[in-house]
Amino acid sequence: MSKEVKKVGILTAGGLAPCLSSAIGYLIDEYTKVAPQIEIIGYINGYMGLLKGESITVTQEVRDNALILTEHGGSPIGNSRVKLTNVADCVKRGLVKEGDDPQKVAAEQLVKDGVDVLHTIGGDDTNIAAAGLAAYLASNDYGLTVVGLPKTIDNDVYPIRQSLGAWTAAEEGAHYFSNVVKENSANPRMLIIHEVMGRNCGWLTAATAMAYRKRLMASSHLPAFGLTTGREDVHAVYVPEMAFDIKSEADRLRKVMDENDSVNIFISEGACVDAIIAEMEERGEEVPRDAFGHPRLDKVNPGGWFAKQFGAMLGAEKTMVQKSGYYSRAAAPIEADKELIKACAVKGVECALAGVGGVIGEDENQNGVLRACEFERIAGGKPYDTDDPKFDELLAAIGQTKGAKVEVKH
């Protein structure tokens, strides 16, 4: 132990993922086992709570029952989307006063609270912000060790092989669509668009489609009475990293519609976003953006765009857009994820007590070794590898030709 750790802070930030509550539970449980004397607090609503000085103490009752948290989704201490370097947004939201530096305010709060270790559970923005806090405090002779855990259902963080919660999100998305697909019996010539989260990365869309097809092929059907796998299958998958020709795809899918009386398309929420934004700007429409400068995808509405384009070209009598993101991201983790979350939490406590900062994950550049990956190597927007043999197998099974690779803007 390079420095005696007396107090630990934990915060979760960004969007939800099926790992936040579990990660907190495993961290508390591990500290209780190896260093029960260490005080633990959780900042309410992520960086918002840190800026406002709002936290909750981990009591003995919480320590004794910490593993209950591993059975739940969401975050018991709450999340928010706050970018410490976006001063104007922090001022506008009343988190800091005019003229204050949010990073300095956050750092001073950590000093005031006497926090020696800060565990951040979030994506690349969350963990990079935490690294900035540690660097700021180090320049002012205050030693803070920051140990992050990689949360994002997009599975798009460099150099982390598998981010926490992503496997669960795929399985939950598959379960969600298993019910939604039955809407094809509500109307003839039904087009269903399943929009899956993934701004820059198609991993979750591909993984969800694969998980859904696995469920579909394992279920029983009765073709003699209209209950066929063809009607409920995935008929197309579109991800940001892959181009496609809409006319040729429409020709292919119209034949599917004629045969099955329905078409089911899985899309990443970031698929064709550049084209959609270009259309909006050409019409003189403003593209709303969040605190991080990202286009507001709920306003850009890729699912609606796909429904409009393909609905007309396929002669659909009815189109439906269903989004599984909020259903998936708030779920409790499946066992595979829980094993990875626990391993990362245990390693995270080990690194924290040794004074080693970084983001805990299987390092792709070091043969998948579980370690604290250096903050300067952490970045978001890692693209899905469309040369993945499993993805090739998926497209071949549904009769879709793989389009050319495209460079996704990060």
C-alpha positions as CSV (number, residue, x, y, z in Angstrom):
1,M,0.0,0.0,0.0
2,S,1.7,3.2,-1.2
3,K,-0.4,5.5,1.0
4,E,-2.8,4.7,3.8
5,V,-6.3,4.8,2.5
6,K,-8.8,6.1,5.0
7,K,-11.7,7.1,2.9
8,V,-13.1,6.0,-0.5
9,G,-15.7,7.7,-2.7
10,I,-17.8,6.0,-5.3
11,L,-19.8,7.6,-8.1
12,T,-21.7,6.4,-11.2
13,A,-22.2,8.7,-14.2
14,G,-23.5,8.8,-17.7
15,G,-26.3,6.6,-19.0
16,L,-27.4,3.5,-17.1
17,A,-25.9,0.0,-17.8
18,P,-26.6,-3.4,-16.2
19,C,-23.6,-3.2,-14.0
20,L,-23.8,0.0,-11.9
21,S,-25.6,-1.3,-8.8
22,S,-23.6,-4.6,-9.0
23,A,-20.3,-2.8,-9.3
24,I,-21.0,-0.7,-6.2
25,G,-22.1,-3.9,-4.3
26,Y,-19.0,-5.8,-5.1
27,L,-16.7,-2.8,-4.3
28,I,-18.3,-2.4,-0.9
29,D,-18.2,-6.1,-0.2
30,E,-14.5,-6.4,-1.2
31,Y,-13.5,-3.4,0.9
32,T,-15.4,-4.8,3.9
33,K,-13.5,-8.1,3.5
34,V,-10.0,-6.7,3.0
35,A,-10.0,-3.3,4.7
36,P,-13.2,-2.9,6.8
37,Q,-11.7,0.2,8.6
38,I,-11.9,2.3,5.4
39,E,-14.9,4.7,5.3
40,I,-16.9,4.6,2.1
41,I,-19.3,7.3,0.7
42,G,-21.3,7.4,-2.5
43,Y,-21.8,10.7,-4.3
44,I,-25.4,11.3,-5.2
45,N,-26.1,11.5,-9.0
46,G,-22.5,11.3,-10.1
47,Y,-20.5,14.5,-10.7
48,M,-23.6,16.5,-9.9
49,G,-23.5,15.3,-6.3
50,L,-19.7,15.8,-6.2
51,L,-20.1,19.5,-7.3
52,K,-22.9,20.0,-4.8
53,G,-21.2,18.2,-2.0
54,E,-24.0,15.6,-1.7
55,S,-23.1,12.1,-0.6
56,I,-24.4,9.1,1.3
57,T,-22.4,7.1,3.9
58,V,-22.0,3.4,3.5
59,T,-23.2,2.1,6.9
60,Q,-22.5,-1.2,8.6
61,E,-26.0,-2.3,7.5
62,V,-25.2,-1.5,3.9
63,R,-21.8,-3.4,4.2
64,D,-23.6,-6.5,5.6
65,N,-26.1,-6.5,2.8
66,A,-24.0,-5.1,0.0
67,L,-24.4,-8.2,-2.3
68,I,-28.2,-7.4,-2.5
69,L,-27.1,-4.6,-4.8
70,T,-25.7,-7.2,-7.3
71,E,-29.2,-8.4,-7.9
72,H,-30.5,-5.1,-9.2
73,G,-30.2,-2.8,-12.2
74,G,-29.9,1.0,-12.2
75,S,-27.8,2.8,-9.7
76,P,-28.8,3.2,-6.0
77,I,-26.8,6.4,-5.7
78,G,-28.1,7.9,-9.0
79,N,-26.5,9.2,-12.2
80,S,-26.3,12.4,-14.2
81,R,-24.7,13.6,-17.4
82,V,-22.3,16.4,-16.3
83,K,-19.2,17.4,-18.1
84,L,-16.8,19.2,-15.8
85,T,-15.1,21.0,-18.6
86,N,-18.3,22.3,-20.0
87,V,-18.4,25.4,-17.7
88,A,-21.3,27.1,-19.3
89,D,-23.5,24.0,-18.9
90,C,-22.5,23.6,-15.2
91,V,-23.3,27.3,-14.5
92,K,-26.6,27.1,-16.4
93,R,-27.7,24.1,-14.3
94,G,-26.8,25.8,-11.1
95,L,-24.0,23.4,-10.2
96,V,-21.3,26.1,-9.9
97,K,-21.4,29.8,-9.7
98,E,-20.5,32.2,-12.5
99,G,-16.7,32.4,-12.7
100,D,-16.1,29.1,-10.9
101,D,-14.1,26.3,-12.5
102,P,-16.2,23.1,-12.1
103,Q,-13.1,20.9,-12.0
104,K,-11.6,23.0,-9.2
105,V,-14.9,22.9,-7.3
106,A,-15.1,19.1,-7.6
107,A,-11.5,18.7,-6.6
108,E,-11.9,20.9,-3.5
109,Q,-15.0,18.9,-2.5
110,L,-12.9,15.7,-2.6
111,V,-10.3,17.4,-0.4
112,K,-13.0,18.6,2.0
113,D,-14.5,15.2,2.2
114,G,-11.0,13.6,2.8
115,V,-11.4,11.2,-0.1
116,D,-8.2,9.2,-0.8
117,V,-9.6,6.9,-3.5
118,L,-12.3,7.7,-6.0
119,H,-14.0,4.9,-7.9
120,T,-15.8,6.1,-11.0
121,I,-18.2,3.7,-12.7
122,G,-18.9,5.0,-16.2
123,G,-17.8,5.3,-19.8
124,D,-14.8,7.0,-21.3
125,D,-16.1,10.6,-20.5
126,T,-16.7,9.7,-16.9
127,N,-13.3,8.1,-16.3
128,I,-11.3,10.7,-18.3
129,A,-12.9,13.4,-16.2
130,A,-11.9,11.6,-13.0
131,A,-8.3,11.3,-14.3
132,G,-8.4,15.1,-14.8
133,L,-9.4,15.5,-11.2
134,A,-6.5,13.3,-10.0
135,A,-4.0,15.3,-12.2
136,Y,-5.4,18.6,-10.9
137,L,-5.1,17.5,-7.3
138,A,-1.6,16.0,-7.8
139,S,-0.5,19.4,-9.1
140,N,-1.7,20.9,-5.8
141,D,0.1,18.3,-3.7
142,Y,-3.0,16.2,-2.9
143,G,-2.7,12.5,-3.6
144,L,-5.9,11.1,-5.0
145,T,-6.0,7.6,-6.6
146,V,-8.7,7.2,-9.2
147,V,-9.8,3.7,-10.2
148,G,-12.5,3.5,-12.8
149,L,-14.7,0.6,-14.0
150,P,-15.8,0.6,-17.7
151,K,-19.5,0.9,-18.0
152,T,-21.1,1.1,-21.5
153,I,-23.5,-1.2,-23.2
154,D,-22.0,-0.1,-26.5
155,N,-18.8,-2.0,-25.7
156,D,-16.8,0.7,-27.4
157,V,-14.0,1.7,-24.9
158,Y,-10.4,1.5,-26.0
159,P,-8.5,-0.6,-24.9
160,I,-11.1,-2.6,-22.9
161,R,-12.0,-6.0,-24.4
162,Q,-15.4,-6.2,-22.8
163,S,-17.2,-3.4,-21.0
164,L,-19.4,-4.1,-18.0
165,G,-23.1,-4.7,-18.7
166,A,-22.8,-5.1,-22.5
167,W,-23.6,-8.9,-22.5
168,T,-26.7,-8.3,-20.4
169,A,-27.9,-5.5,-22.6
170,A,-27.7,-7.8,-25.7
171,E,-29.6,-10.6,-23.9
172,E,-32.3,-8.2,-22.6
173,G,-32.7,-6.6,-26.1
174,A,-33.2,-10.1,-27.5
175,H,-35.9,-10.8,-24.9
176,Y,-37.6,-7.5,-25.6
177,F,-37.8,-8.2,-29.3
178,S,-39.1,-11.7,-28.7
179,N,-42.3,-10.1,-27.6
180,V,-42.3,-7.1,-30.0
181,V,-42.0,-9.4,-33.0
182,K,-45.4,-10.8,-32.4
183,E,-46.8,-7.4,-33.5
184,N,-46.4,-8.8,-37.0
185,S,-49.6,-10.6,-36.4
186,A,-51.5,-7.4,-35.7
187,N,-51.4,-6.2,-39.3
188,P,-50.6,-7.5,-42.8
189,R,-47.3,-6.3,-44.5
190,M,-45.8,-5.2,-41.2
191,L,-42.4,-3.5,-41.0
192,I,-40.8,-3.5,-37.6
193,I,-37.7,-1.5,-36.9
194,H,-35.8,-2.5,-33.8
195,E,-33.6,0.4,-32.8
196,V,-30.7,-0.6,-30.5
197,M,-28.4,1.7,-28.6
198,G,-25.0,2.4,-30.2
199,R,-24.1,5.9,-31.3
200,N,-20.7,5.0,-33.0
201,C,-20.5,1.3,-32.4
202,G,-22.6,-1.5,-33.8
203,W,-21.5,-4.2,-31.4
204,L,-24.7,-4.1,-29.3
205,T,-26.9,-4.3,-32.4
206,A,-25.0,-7.3,-33.8
207,A,-24.9,-9.0,-30.4
208,T,-28.6,-8.4,-29.8
209,A,-29.5,-9.8,-33.2
210,M,-27.4,-12.9,-32.6
211,A,-28.9,-13.4,-29.2
212,Y,-32.4,-13.0,-30.6
213,R,-31.8,-15.5,-33.4
214,K,-30.4,-18.0,-30.9
215,R,-33.6,-17.7,-28.9
216,L,-35.8,-17.9,-32.0
217,M,-34.1,-21.0,-33.4
218,A,-34.4,-22.7,-30.0
219,S,-38.2,-22.1,-29.9
220,S,-40.9,-24.3,-31.4
221,H,-43.0,-23.2,-34.4
222,L,-46.0,-24.5,-36.3
223,P,-45.6,-23.6,-40.0
224,A,-48.8,-25.5,-41.0
225,F,-50.8,-22.9,-39.1
226,G,-48.8,-19.8,-40.0
227,L,-46.3,-19.8,-37.1
228,T,-43.0,-19.7,-38.9
229,T,-39.4,-18.8,-38.0
230,G,-39.2,-16.9,-41.3
231,R,-41.9,-14.4,-40.2
232,E,-40.1,-13.8,-36.9
233,D,-36.5,-13.8,-38.1
234,V,-34.1,-10.9,-38.3
235,H,-34.2,-9.8,-42.0
236,A,-31.6,-7.0,-42.0
237,V,-28.9,-5.6,-39.6
238,Y,-27.5,-2.1,-40.1
239,V,-24.6,-0.7,-38.1
240,P,-22.6,2.5,-38.3
241,E,-19.5,0.8,-39.5
242,M,-21.1,-0.7,-42.6
243,A,-22.4,0.9,-45.7
244,F,-25.3,-0.4,-47.7
245,D,-27.2,0.4,-50.8
246,I,-30.8,1.2,-49.8
247,K,-32.3,0.4,-53.2
248,S,-30.7,-3.1,-53.5
249,E,-31.6,-3.8,-49.9
250,A,-35.2,-2.6,-50.5
251,D,-35.4,-5.0,-53.5
252,R,-34.2,-7.9,-51.3
253,L,-36.5,-7.0,-48.4
254,R,-39.5,-6.6,-50.6
255,K,-39.2,-10.2,-51.6
256,V,-39.0,-11.1,-47.9
257,M,-42.1,-9.0,-47.2
258,D,-44.0,-10.8,-50.1
259,E,-43.0,-14.2,-48.7
260,N,-43.5,-13.6,-45.0
261,D,-46.0,-10.7,-44.8
262,S,-43.5,-9.0,-42.5
263,V,-40.0,-7.6,-42.3
264,N,-37.9,-7.1,-39.1
265,I,-34.9,-4.8,-39.2
266,F,-32.3,-4.3,-36.5
267,I,-30.5,-0.9,-36.6
268,S,-27.9,0.8,-34.4
269,E,-29.2,4.2,-33.3
270,G,-26.1,5.7,-34.9
271,A,-26.7,4.1,-38.3
272,C,-27.0,6.6,-41.1
273,V,-26.9,9.5,-38.6
274,D,-24.7,11.7,-40.8
275,A,-27.1,11.3,-43.7
276,I,-30.1,12.2,-41.5
277,I,-28.3,15.2,-40.0
278,A,-27.4,16.4,-43.5
279,E,-31.1,16.2,-44.5
280,M,-32.1,18.1,-41.3
281,E,-29.6,20.9,-41.9
282,E,-30.6,21.1,-45.5
283,R,-34.1,21.8,-44.4
284,G,-32.8,24.5,-42.0
285,E,-33.5,22.5,-38.9
286,E,-31.2,22.9,-35.8
287,V,-29.7,19.6,-34.6
288,P,-30.0,19.5,-30.8
289,R,-26.9,18.4,-28.9
290,D,-26.1,17.3,-25.4
291,A,-23.5,18.7,-22.9
292,F,-20.8,16.6,-24.6
293,G,-21.6,18.0,-28.0
294,H,-23.2,14.7,-29.2
295,P,-26.3,15.0,-31.5
296,R,-29.4,14.2,-29.5
297,L,-30.4,10.9,-31.2
298,D,-33.9,11.0,-29.8
299,K,-34.4,14.2,-31.9
300,V,-32.5,12.9,-34.9
301,N,-34.6,9.8,-34.8
302,P,-32.8,7.2,-36.9
303,G,-35.6,4.6,-36.3
304,G,-38.2,7.0,-37.8
305,W,-35.9,7.7,-40.8
306,F,-35.5,3.9,-41.5
307,A,-39.2,3.3,-41.1
308,K,-40.1,6.1,-43.6
309,Q,-37.5,5.0,-46.2
310,F,-38.2,1.3,-46.1
311,G,-41.9,1.6,-45.4
312,A,-42.5,3.2,-48.7
313,M,-40.1,1.0,-50.7
314,L,-41.4,-2.3,-49.3
315,G,-45.1,-1.3,-49.6
316,A,-45.6,-1.8,-45.9
317,E,-49.1,-1.4,-44.7
318,K,-47.9,-0.4,-41.3
319,T,-44.5,0.4,-39.8
320,M,-43.5,0.3,-36.2
321,V,-40.3,1.5,-34.5
322,Q,-39.4,-0.1,-31.1
323,K,-36.4,0.8,-29.0
324,S,-35.0,-1.7,-26.5
325,G,-32.4,0.6,-25.0
326,Y,-34.1,1.8,-21.8
327,Y,-35.4,-1.8,-21.2
328,S,-32.0,-3.2,-21.7
329,R,-29.8,-0.8,-19.9
330,A,-31.7,-0.8,-16.6
331,A,-31.7,-4.6,-16.2
332,A,-29.9,-6.5,-13.5
333,P,-26.8,-8.3,-14.9
334,I,-26.8,-11.9,-16.1
335,E,-24.3,-14.3,-14.6
336,A,-21.6,-13.8,-17.2
337,D,-21.6,-10.1,-16.5
338,K,-21.7,-10.5,-12.8
339,E,-18.6,-12.7,-12.9
340,L,-16.8,-10.0,-14.9
341,I,-18.1,-7.2,-12.7
342,K,-16.9,-8.9,-9.6
343,A,-13.5,-9.7,-11.0
344,C,-13.1,-6.0,-12.0
345,A,-14.2,-4.8,-8.6
346,V,-11.8,-7.1,-6.7
347,K,-9.0,-5.9,-9.0
348,G,-10.1,-2.3,-8.5
349,V,-9.8,-2.5,-4.8
350,E,-6.4,-4.2,-5.0
351,C,-5.2,-1.4,-7.3
352,A,-6.7,1.3,-5.1
353,L,-5.0,0.1,-2.0
354,A,-1.7,-0.1,-3.9
355,G,-2.1,3.4,-5.2
356,V,-2.4,2.3,-8.9
357,G,-4.9,4.4,-10.9
358,G,-6.5,3.6,-14.2
359,V,-9.6,1.9,-15.6
360,I,-10.0,-1.8,-14.7
361,G,-10.6,-4.1,-17.7
362,E,-9.2,-6.8,-19.9
363,D,-6.4,-5.0,-21.8
364,E,-6.7,-5.8,-25.5
365,N,-3.1,-4.7,-26.0
366,Q,-1.7,-7.0,-23.3
367,N,-3.3,-10.3,-24.2
368,G,-6.5,-9.6,-22.3
369,V,-4.9,-9.3,-18.9
370,L,-7.2,-7.8,-16.3
371,R,-5.4,-4.7,-15.1
372,A,-5.6,-1.0,-14.5
373,C,-5.4,0.4,-18.0
374,E,-3.7,3.8,-18.0
375,F,-6.1,6.8,-18.3
376,E,-4.2,8.3,-21.3
377,R,-5.1,5.1,-23.3
378,I,-8.8,5.3,-22.5
379,A,-11.0,6.5,-25.3
380,G,-14.5,6.0,-26.5
381,G,-15.9,5.3,-30.0
382,K,-14.1,2.0,-30.6
383,P,-15.8,0.6,-33.7
384,Y,-17.4,-2.8,-34.1
385,D,-15.2,-5.2,-36.2
386,T,-17.6,-6.1,-39.0
387,D,-15.0,-8.8,-40.0
388,D,-16.0,-10.7,-36.9
389,P,-16.8,-14.3,-38.2
390,K,-19.9,-14.4,-36.0
391,F,-21.2,-11.3,-37.8
392,D,-20.4,-12.9,-41.2
393,E,-22.3,-15.9,-40.1
394,L,-25.3,-13.8,-39.0
395,L,-25.5,-11.9,-42.3
396,A,-25.1,-15.1,-44.3
397,A,-28.0,-16.7,-42.3
398,I,-30.4,-13.9,-43.1
399,G,-29.3,-13.5,-46.7
400,Q,-27.8,-10.0,-46.4
401,T,-24.7,-9.0,-48.3
402,K,-22.1,-7.2,-46.2
403,G,-21.5,-3.6,-47.2
404,A,-18.2,-1.8,-47.4
405,K,-16.6,-0.7,-44.2
406,V,-17.1,3.0,-43.3
407,E,-15.1,5.2,-40.9
408,V,-17.3,6.2,-38.0
409,K,-16.8,9.7,-36.7
410,H,-15.9,9.8,-33.0
